[in-house]
Every structure is written in C-alpha cells, then in structure tokens.
Amino acid sequence: MIHKKSIALFDIDKTIFNQHSFFPASKFLIERGLFSSETWPKIDGELKKYNDKLQTYSYTANKLLNIFGEALSGKNYDEVLNAVRDFFNQNQDCFYEYFRNILPVLKQTHEIIS
C-alpha cells in the first residue's frame, strides 16, 4: 500500500522567517562569490528609491527580481541551492518559534521540501 503524505505550504518572509530574506540572502550569495559584488549596489539603489517613495512596491519588487535573476544567470543550480540552504541553516534563529515548534509535528504527516 502506498502512503501519501500531505503538503503544507508556507510563505517565508514575515510568515515563518522574521525578516525579508531577500536582502540578507543576496548579501550571502555575494559573499559566497555566486553573485558579483556589483549586485548589491543595484539592489540597494532600488530599495532606496522605494523607501524614498519614488517607486511603488510592485515596481520595486519586479526590479529586485530582475536583478536577482540577472545575478543567477549562468550559475550552477546545485551550487546556488546549497548556498541558499546554508544561508537558512545559518539563520535558523530567524525562524519564528511557532514554526520551529510545528515543523517536527508536520514532518510526521507531511512531506517537507527544503
């Protein structure tokens, strides 16, 4: 008999992780040498325009995703995946306590994809 597990989907930022992971994860990938050092000034520039109310959230989010996508272009998938896993493993304390508590319970009945 095949036992099927359910899945539980969570948004990461500010839902299970107590900050916006995009910015520290981008810095982490730069430090690892997976993104060029020119990536951060581009990200920071868009964030400043948003904070100064020069552009909308939606526009800024799209610009940031484009910058991230350009930085990912030509990179080895497994290297990036491993680096991102390392980032989240090194920042486990940023996951909300409720999530850290519920994860072992979910593992009993749900497939965990990380």
C-alpha positions as CSV (number, residue, x, y, z in Angstrom):
1,M,0.0,0.0,0.0
2,I,1.3,3.4,-0.9
3,H,1.1,6.0,1.8
4,K,0.7,9.5,0.5
5,K,1.8,12.5,2.6
6,S,0.1,15.8,2.6
7,I,2.0,19.0,2.0
8,A,1.8,22.3,3.9
9,L,2.9,25.4,2.1
10,F,4.2,28.5,3.9
11,D,5.3,31.9,2.7
12,I,8.8,32.5,4.1
13,D,9.2,36.2,4.7
14,K,7.5,37.6,7.7
15,T,5.3,34.4,7.9
16,I,7.8,31.8,9.2
17,F,11.0,33.9,8.9
18,N,11.1,37.1,10.9
19,Q,12.5,39.3,8.2
20,H,12.7,39.7,4.5
21,S,15.2,37.0,3.4
22,F,15.8,38.5,0.0
23,F,18.3,41.1,1.3
24,P,20.5,39.1,3.6
25,A,20.4,36.1,1.2
26,S,21.6,38.3,-1.6
27,K,24.5,39.5,0.6
28,F,25.2,35.9,1.5
29,L,25.4,34.9,-2.2
30,I,27.7,37.8,-2.9
31,E,30.0,36.8,0.0
32,R,30.0,33.2,-1.4
33,G,31.1,34.6,-4.8
34,L,27.9,33.3,-6.5
35,F,26.7,36.9,-7.2
36,S,29.1,39.7,-8.4
37,S,29.9,42.4,-6.0
38,E,28.1,44.8,-8.3
39,T,24.8,43.2,-7.5
40,W,24.4,44.8,-4.0
41,P,24.6,48.4,-5.2
42,K,21.8,47.7,-7.7
43,I,19.6,46.1,-5.0
44,D,20.3,48.9,-2.5
45,G,19.6,51.5,-5.1
46,E,16.1,50.1,-5.8
47,L,15.4,49.8,-2.1
48,K,16.4,53.4,-1.5
49,K,14.1,54.6,-4.4
50,Y,11.2,52.6,-2.8
51,N,12.0,54.0,0.7
52,D,12.1,57.5,-0.7
53,K,8.6,56.8,-2.2
54,L,10.0,57.3,-5.7
55,Q,8.5,54.0,-6.9
56,T,5.8,51.6,-5.9
57,Y,6.2,48.3,-4.0
58,S,5.2,46.3,-7.1
59,Y,7.6,48.1,-9.4
60,T,10.4,47.7,-6.8
61,A,9.7,44.0,-6.3
62,N,9.9,43.4,-10.1
63,K,13.1,45.4,-10.4
64,L,14.6,43.4,-7.5
65,L,13.6,40.1,-9.0
66,N,15.1,41.1,-12.3
67,I,18.4,42.0,-10.6
68,F,18.3,38.7,-8.8
69,G,17.5,36.8,-12.0
70,E,20.4,38.5,-13.8
71,A,22.8,37.6,-11.0
72,L,21.6,34.0,-11.2
73,S,22.1,33.8,-15.0
74,G,24.7,31.1,-15.9
75,K,25.1,29.9,-12.3
76,N,25.1,26.2,-11.3
77,Y,21.7,25.3,-9.9
78,D,23.2,22.9,-7.2
79,E,25.7,25.5,-6.0
80,V,23.0,28.1,-5.6
81,L,20.6,25.7,-3.9
82,N,23.3,24.6,-1.5
83,A,24.3,28.2,-0.7
84,V,20.7,29.1,0.0
85,R,20.3,26.1,2.2
86,D,23.4,27.1,4.0
87,F,22.0,30.7,4.4
88,F,18.8,29.4,6.0
89,N,20.6,26.8,8.2
90,Q,22.9,29.6,9.5
91,N,19.9,31.8,10.2
92,Q,17.6,29.2,11.9
93,D,17.2,31.6,14.8
94,C,15.3,33.9,12.4
95,F,12.5,31.4,12.0
96,Y,9.6,32.2,14.3
97,E,9.3,29.9,17.3
98,Y,5.9,28.7,16.3
99,F,7.3,27.3,13.1
100,R,10.3,25.7,14.8
101,N,7.8,24.0,17.1
102,I,5.3,22.9,14.5
103,L,7.9,21.6,12.0
104,P,8.6,18.3,13.8
105,V,4.9,17.6,14.1
106,L,4.4,18.4,10.4
107,K,7.2,16.0,9.4
108,Q,5.2,13.1,10.8
109,T,2.3,13.6,8.3
110,H,3.7,16.0,5.7
111,E,6.4,15.9,3.0
112,I,9.0,18.5,3.9
113,I,10.7,20.2,0.9
114,S,13.6,22.4,1.6
